[in-house]
Amino acid sequence: MRVIDGLHRLKVARLRGDTKILARFVDGTESDAFVLAVESNIRHGLPLSLADRKRAAVQIIGTHPQWSDRRVASVTGISAGTVADLRRRGGESGNEARIGRDGRIRPVDGSEGRRLAAELIRGDPGLSLRQVAKQVGISPETVRDVRGRLERGESPTPDGSRRLQAKPQPLRWSGPDFGRVVDRDRLALLERLKADPALRLTEAGRTLLRMFAMHSIDGQEWGRVLHGVPPHLCSVVAGFARDHARVWAEFADHLENRASDLAAG
């Protein structure tokens, strides 16, 4: 009978002299109650600070080690990359598999899933991300990464398994690899999108084009932006960047789902 969320509302009701209040009862353990309290507090009311959210993530990793980084991130309001970093700092040995946000169990080392996804994509390039993900049992985001690697002529699996990559190698921000996504074909496609009346003549379309243009810069410009971030703001900006990347990934998934629904209909 402990209040998990709504202590202030309960106090106000008592001050008003109310004898009844609408409530939702939740059965669970102490650790489940903590997860629900954190999740509730990042969705409304006074937001938790970044430090509070990280501490909450550390506690949830300890009580729910079987949860995936993305699932812990969705509860605490930080990025999955930050959760993975906190997990490594805590010295967690790691499970062979973890439970994702959708309740499905996936292996931590997804090399076999990536290999199967690559075979499906090669066999039928028209399959959507979700179709491949459903057949193989990996996330649509992982399928997107596999497809991108195949398009660049790379291996579908990153060098070494995830468990062997405890210390990531630094990126070359001003070299030819960073910003490679902005190639001639993609820039030409962006110009065609700018000329399309369906986008150019609508407010939503113009907003989308402006966002595309902001990201269509070369590696050298990315390097200037990177080195222009003050050292004391690096972690904050990195968190924003990861959050925006997650938003773009979800946006792409929604678009592909919409395209599949329209094709099916």
N, C-alpha and C positions, 0 to 999 in steps of 0.2 A: 504493500500500500504506500509506496514511496512515489512522490511526484517526479517524473522524469523531465517533463517539459511543461511550463505553464505556472511556475511558482508565483510570478508577479500577478498573473490573471486570477489565481486563486486568492491571493491576498486582497486584491481589489474587490472580489466578490464578497469576501468576509467583511470588509470595511463598509460595503453597501448594505450589509445585513442579509445577503442572499442565503437561503438555506439549501439550495440545490445548484449544481453547476454541471454543464455538459462535459463528460469526460470519456476518454477511450482507454480501456484497460488492456494492458499488454502482458502476456505471460512470457517469462524468460529468465535467464540467469543474470547475475550482476554484470557480467561482461556484455551481454546483449543490451542491458539497460544503458550502459555507457555508450555503446555504438549508437543507439537511438537518440540519446541526448546530444551527442556531437552532431549527428546528421540533422537534427531539428534546429540546432543553433546556427548552422551555416546557411540555412534556408530562410530564416526570418529573424527579426529582432536585431540586437547588437551583434555584428559579426565577430567571430573569434579572430584573434590576431594570428599572424603567420606562425609565430612561435607556439601559440596554444594549439594550432592545428597540427603542427609537427609533433608536439608532445602527445597529442591524442593519437596520431598515426602510429607512433612508437608503441603506445599501449595496446592499440588494436592489433598490431603485428604480433605482439606477445601473446594476446589472448586468442587471436584467430590467425595463426601462422599459415593455415591452409588457404586463406584468401589471396587472390591475385593482387598485384600492385594496382591494377585499374580499379578493382573493387574497393580497396582501402582508400584510394584517391577519391572515388565518387562519394564516399562517406565523409571524408575529412576536408574536402575542398582544396586539395593540393594536387600537383601533377603526379602521374604514375612514375615519372622519372625520379621525382623527389622521394617517393615512397621506396623505390628500389634502392636509392642511395641510403636512406635511413635503415633499410633492411640489411644492407651490406655493412654499414657502420656498427650495427648491433651484433654482427658476427653470426647471423642466422645461417645455419647449414643449408637450409632450403629443402623443400619437399620435391618429390619427383613430379608431382602434379599439384595444381591449385584450382580453387573454385572461382570462377569469374563472376561478373555482375549479373549475368544471365542464369547463374546457378549451374552452369555446365563445368565439368572438370576437364582441364587441359594440362598437358605436360609442360613443365618448366622449360625443358629443352625441346623446342618445336622444330628441329631439323627435319624429322620424318614428315611432319605435316607440311612443311615448306616444299619438300621434294614432291609429295603427292599433288600439292596445289600447282606446282610448276608443270607436272604432267597433264593435269586437267586443262590448264591455260593453253599449253601447246596444242593439245588435241582439239580444243574448241575455244578460240580466242573471244568468241562472242558471249561467253558466260559472264554474268555479273559477279561482283565481289561476294555478295551474299550467297549466291548459288554455289560458288566454289567453297566458301567458308563452311556452309552447311554440310556439304558432302565430305569435306576433309576433317572438320571439327576444330578449325582454328578461327581466329577473329577476322572480320573483313579488312581491318587495318593491316594485318599480317599478309593477307592476300594482295592488298594494294602494294605493299613493299616487294613481294615476290614478283608481281607483274612489272613493277618499275625496274627491278633488277634484270629481268629477262629482256625488257626493251633496251636496256643499256648494254646487253651482252654479258652480264655478270652472272655469277652463281646465285641460285635462289636462296642459299644459306649464307649468312655472314661468316667471315673467317673465324673458325673455332666455334664451339658451343657457347651459349650464353653464360654457362657456369664458369667457363675459362676466361671470361672477359671481365674480371673483377676490376681491372684498371684500364679504362678506355683510352685509346690513343688520341692525342690532340689532333684536331682538324686543321687543315691548311686553308685558312680563311681567304687568302688572296691568290691561291693557286687556281689551276684550271678546273679542279674537281668541284670546288664550292661554287654554287650558282650555275652548275651545268644545266639545270632544269631550264634556264633561259636560253634555249638554242634558237636557231633561225626559224625552224618550223613552228615552234611555239609562239615566237614573236609574230610570225606571219598570221597564225591563227588568231592571236589577240587583235591584230589589225582588222581581220574579217569580222570579229565579234563587235568591234567598235563601229563598224559600218552597218551592222545589222539593225534595221529599224525597230525590231522587237525588243532590243536592249537599249538602243540609243535614244528612243523616244519615250521611254518610261522611267519614272524616278527610281524604281527598284533596279532596273537594268543599268542605269547610269551609276548607281551606287556600287553595283557589282563590278562594273568596268573600272571604276576608280580603285577598288580594292585590288583587282588584278594588276593594274598598272603600278601600284605601290610595291608589289612583290616582284615585278618584272625588272629587276636590276641585276647587273652582272656581279661577278665575284669580287671585283675590285671595289665596287661601291658597297657591297656587303661588308668588306673589310674595313672601310672607313666608318661605317655605322658601328661595327663591333668595337673598334678602338675608341670611338667617341663616347662610349658608355662609361661614366665614372665608376671607379672600382667599388665604391660603397653602394652602388645601385645594381651591380652585376647580378646578384641573386634575385633581386626583385624583378628586374627586366627578364631574366631567364624564366622565372615563374610565369610572367605574362606571356612570353613567347610560347611556352609549352601549352598554356591554357588555350591560346589562340590556335595552335596547331591542332589541338583536340577538337575545337569548334569547327575548323575547316574539315577535318576528317568526318565528323558527324554530319556536316552539311553535305559532303560528297555522298555519304551513305544514303541520306534522305533523297537526294536527287536520283541516285541509281534505283532506289526502291520505287520512286515515283515513275521513272521511265519503265521499269518492269511492270508496274501495275497498269500503266496506259497501254503497254504492248499486249498484256494479257486480256485487257478489257476490249 
